Amino acid sequence: MQKLHLVFGGRVTDPRSTEFADLDQLDIVGVFPDYASAEDAWRANAQRTVDDAEMKYVLVHLHRLLWPDQLPEDK
């Protein structure tokens, strides 16, 4: 079974949250086949915007959303 991961980011309304200010302006970095490549993409984008507290990138475990009952709690 593939373990898909999504990386995206954008401007948030509050740096302590993940509520994005404008969904039309989200930066969809991509879907990745494994955690390691998704983490690399997340880290690169987060580092690129590190000086902007209102920019946030997240890594989502798509496989956990698609098949919640079929996967163990691992990356």
N, C-alpha and C positions, 0 to 999 in steps of 0.2 A: 504494500500500500504506500502511495506517495504521501510524504509529509510536507504539504505545501505551506509556505510562509509568505505573508504580504508585508511590504515595507512602504509606508507613506508618511507624509508629514504636512505641516502647514502652520499658519499663525493661529495661536490659541487665544481665547478670551482672558484666561488667567494662567500664568505659568505653572500653577499648582494643579491644573486640571488637564483633561484631554478633550475639552469642548472647543472645537475648531470654529474660528470666527467666520470663515467663508468657505463653505464646502465646494464651491465652484473653483476655488483657487488651490485645492489640495494638490500636492506634488505626489503623484503615484509613482514611486520608484520602481516597483515591479513585484512579481510573484517569483519565489525562489523554491527550488526543489529540496533544499535542506536548510537546517538551522544555521550552519556555519556560513554559507554564502549570504543568507538573509542578514545575519549579524554583521558581516563585513559591509554590506550595503547600508544598513542602519547606522553603523559607526561612522562611515565616511560622510554621510549626510548630516548626522548630528554634529560631527566635528566641524564641518563646513559652516554651520550656523551657530556655533557655540557662543558667540558674542551677542546673539539676539535672543533674549530671554523669552520672547513671545513666539519663537519658532520651536516646534517640537516634532520629532520623528518617532514613529512607533513601529514595532514589529509584532505582527499578529499571527498566531498559529492557526491558519485556516483549517488545517486538518482536524483540529480539536473542535472547531465549529461545525464542520461538515459531518464528522463521524464521532460524536462525543462518547458513544458507548463502546467503541471498538478499539480505542487506543489507551495504552498505559500512560501514566503521568510522567512522560519524559519529553525531551526536546524533539 
